[in-house]
């Protein structure tokens, strides 16, 4: 790999991490500095749809709207456990937490471990870890992060991405509808979603290699 192609690959990966982070922010409750971070990321990611979502967020977003949409009784359940019928919630959350700890992921959001914003943030974090590994020429570590992200998408986010996006589209809230569409575009169709604990188990098995 030439230096030019290496730099391009690394930049692409960092840009994709920023896209995931931006989608996660859209799905968090707005707080201090929220819009500033969104505007900064939107200007960097090179995605017209996400840039439009950032502009709409400036007009639409508020904590009250967030809680009306995602809170109890709202039209768009934001937690993965809401889309699973046969899991024990406490055990399920513990397993997700084990997976996060295996990669030393500390969510920036105060939301539940299975909240869509927390899970999207984990994918962004894994992209950054992969980029760091590539920068250090650590192919094994990069492959581990890439594999973990792919499995997490398939086994967790794919469970709720499409139904959540449908709820958000029906809500009539422009920036959230666009964020839902962007999530589905990146997650893809459901696949292997019935084995939701596998990613956490894999992360625990490889935890000793996951930390640079």
C-alpha positions as CSV (number, residue, x, y, z in Angstrom):
1,X,0.0,0.0,0.0
2,X,1.4,3.4,-1.0
3,X,1.5,6.3,1.4
4,X,-1.2,8.1,-0.6
5,X,-3.6,5.2,-0.5
6,X,-2.9,4.6,3.2
7,X,-3.7,8.2,4.0
8,X,-6.9,8.0,1.9
9,X,-8.1,4.8,3.6
10,X,-7.4,6.3,7.0
11,X,-9.2,9.5,6.2
12,X,-12.2,7.6,4.8
13,X,-12.4,5.6,8.0
14,X,-12.2,8.7,10.2
15,X,-14.9,10.3,8.1
16,X,-17.1,7.2,8.6
17,X,-16.5,7.3,12.3
18,X,-17.6,11.0,12.3
19,X,-20.8,10.0,10.4
20,X,-21.7,7.4,13.0
21,X,-21.0,9.9,15.8
22,X,-23.2,12.5,14.1
23,X,-26.1,10.0,13.7
24,X,-25.7,9.1,17.3
25,X,-25.8,12.8,18.4
26,X,-29.0,13.3,16.4
27,X,-30.6,10.5,18.5
28,X,-29.4,11.9,21.8
29,X,-31.3,14.5,24.0
30,X,-30.1,18.0,23.0
31,X,-28.0,19.6,25.7
32,X,-25.3,22.2,26.1
33,X,-22.9,22.2,23.2
34,X,-25.0,19.7,21.3
35,X,-25.8,21.8,18.3
36,X,-22.2,23.1,18.1
37,X,-20.9,19.6,17.9
38,X,-23.4,18.6,15.3
39,X,-22.6,21.6,13.1
40,X,-18.9,20.9,13.4
41,X,-19.3,17.2,12.4
42,X,-21.8,17.9,9.7
43,X,-19.3,20.3,8.0
44,X,-16.7,17.5,8.0
45,X,-18.5,14.3,6.9
46,X,-19.3,15.2,3.3
47,X,-22.9,13.9,3.5
48,X,-25.6,16.1,2.1
49,X,-28.4,14.3,3.9
50,X,-26.7,14.6,7.3
51,X,-25.9,18.3,6.6
52,X,-29.6,18.9,5.9
53,X,-30.4,17.1,9.2
54,X,-28.1,19.4,11.0
55,X,-29.8,22.4,9.6
56,X,-33.2,21.1,10.5
57,X,-32.0,20.2,14.0
58,X,-31.2,23.9,14.6
59,X,-34.8,24.7,13.9
60,X,-36.6,21.7,15.4
61,X,-34.6,20.1,18.2
62,X,-35.3,20.6,21.9
63,X,-35.2,18.5,25.0
64,X,-39.0,18.6,25.2
65,X,-39.3,17.3,21.7
66,X,-36.8,14.5,22.4
67,X,-38.7,13.3,25.5
68,X,-42.1,13.5,23.7
69,X,-40.7,11.4,20.8
70,X,-38.5,8.9,22.7
71,X,-39.8,9.0,26.2
72,X,-42.4,6.6,27.8
73,X,-45.5,6.4,25.6
74,X,-43.7,8.2,22.8
75,X,-44.0,7.1,19.2
76,X,-40.4,5.9,18.7
77,X,-39.0,3.5,21.4
78,X,-35.2,4.1,21.3
79,X,-34.0,1.0,23.1
80,X,-33.1,-2.3,21.5
81,X,-34.9,-4.3,24.2
82,X,-38.2,-2.8,23.0
83,X,-37.7,-4.6,19.7
84,X,-36.9,-8.0,21.3
85,X,-39.6,-10.2,22.6
86,X,-37.7,-13.1,24.2
87,X,-34.8,-11.6,26.2
88,X,-34.4,-11.0,29.9
89,X,-33.8,-7.2,30.0
90,X,-31.3,-7.3,33.0
91,X,-29.2,-10.1,31.5
92,X,-29.3,-8.6,28.1
93,X,-28.0,-5.2,29.3
94,X,-25.3,-6.9,31.3
95,X,-24.1,-8.7,28.2
96,X,-24.0,-5.6,26.2
97,X,-22.1,-3.8,29.0
98,X,-19.6,-6.7,29.0
99,X,-19.0,-6.1,25.3
100,X,-18.5,-2.4,25.8
101,X,-16.1,-2.9,28.6
102,X,-14.1,-5.4,26.5
103,X,-13.3,-2.5,24.1
104,X,-13.0,0.1,26.9
105,X,-16.0,2.0,25.6
106,X,-17.5,4.5,28.0
107,X,-20.7,6.0,26.5
108,X,-20.8,9.8,26.4
109,X,-24.5,9.7,26.7
110,X,-26.3,9.1,30.0
111,X,-28.9,6.9,28.2
112,X,-29.3,3.1,28.7
113,X,-26.7,0.7,27.3
114,X,-29.1,-0.5,24.6
115,X,-30.3,3.0,23.6
116,X,-29.8,3.6,19.9
117,X,-27.6,6.6,20.5
118,X,-25.3,4.5,22.8
119,X,-25.1,1.7,20.4
120,X,-24.4,4.0,17.4
121,X,-21.7,5.7,19.5
122,X,-20.1,2.3,20.1
123,X,-19.8,1.7,16.3
124,X,-18.2,5.2,15.9
125,X,-15.8,4.3,18.7
126,X,-14.8,1.0,17.0
127,X,-14.2,2.9,13.7
128,X,-11.8,5.2,15.6
129,X,-10.0,2.3,17.2
130,X,-9.6,0.7,13.8
131,X,-8.2,3.9,12.4
132,X,-5.8,4.1,15.3
133,X,-4.7,0.5,14.8
134,X,-4.2,1.2,11.0
135,X,-2.1,4.2,11.9
136,X,0.1,2.0,14.1
137,X,0.3,-0.7,11.3
138,X,-1.4,-3.1,13.6
139,X,-3.4,-5.2,11.2
140,X,-4.6,-7.7,13.8
141,X,-6.1,-5.0,16.0
142,X,-7.7,-3.3,13.0
143,X,-9.3,-6.5,11.9
144,X,-10.6,-7.2,15.4
145,X,-12.3,-3.8,15.6
146,X,-13.7,-4.1,12.1
147,X,-15.1,-7.6,12.8
148,X,-16.6,-6.4,16.1
149,X,-18.3,-3.5,14.5
150,X,-19.7,-5.6,11.7
151,X,-21.1,-8.2,14.2
152,X,-22.5,-5.5,16.4
153,X,-24.4,-4.0,13.5
154,X,-25.8,-7.3,12.4
155,X,-26.7,-8.6,15.9
156,X,-27.9,-5.4,17.6
157,X,-28.5,-2.3,15.5
158,X,-30.1,-4.3,12.7
159,X,-32.8,-5.4,15.2
160,X,-34.2,-1.9,15.6
161,X,-32.9,0.3,12.8
162,X,-35.7,-0.2,10.3
163,X,-38.7,-0.1,12.7
164,X,-37.2,2.9,14.5
165,X,-36.6,4.7,11.3
166,X,-40.2,4.1,10.2
167,X,-41.4,5.5,13.5
168,X,-39.2,8.6,13.1
169,X,-40.4,9.1,9.5
170,X,-44.0,9.1,10.7
171,X,-43.2,11.5,13.5
172,X,-42.9,14.4,11.0
173,X,-39.7,15.6,12.7
174,X,-37.4,16.3,9.8
175,X,-33.9,15.9,11.4
176,X,-34.9,12.7,13.2
177,X,-36.4,11.2,10.0
178,X,-33.2,11.9,8.2
179,X,-31.1,10.4,11.0
180,X,-33.3,7.3,10.9
181,X,-32.8,7.0,7.1
182,X,-29.0,7.4,7.6
183,X,-29.0,4.7,10.2
184,X,-30.8,2.2,8.0
185,X,-28.5,3.1,5.1
186,X,-25.5,2.1,7.1
187,X,-26.9,-0.8,9.1
188,X,-28.5,-2.6,6.2
189,X,-31.3,-5.2,6.4
190,X,-31.6,-7.4,9.5
191,X,-29.3,-10.4,9.5
192,X,-28.3,-12.7,12.3
193,X,-30.4,-10.6,14.7
194,X,-31.6,-13.5,16.8
195,X,-28.2,-14.1,18.3
196,X,-27.9,-10.8,20.0
197,X,-25.5,-12.1,22.8
198,X,-22.9,-13.4,20.3
199,X,-21.2,-10.1,19.8
200,X,-20.8,-9.5,23.5
201,X,-19.5,-13.0,24.0
202,X,-17.0,-12.5,21.2
203,X,-15.9,-9.2,22.7
204,X,-15.2,-10.8,26.0
205,X,-13.2,-13.7,24.4
206,X,-11.0,-11.2,22.7
207,X,-10.8,-8.5,25.3
208,X,-7.2,-9.1,26.1
209,X,-6.3,-8.0,22.5
210,X,-8.8,-5.2,22.1
211,X,-6.9,-2.6,24.1
212,X,-3.9,-0.9,22.4
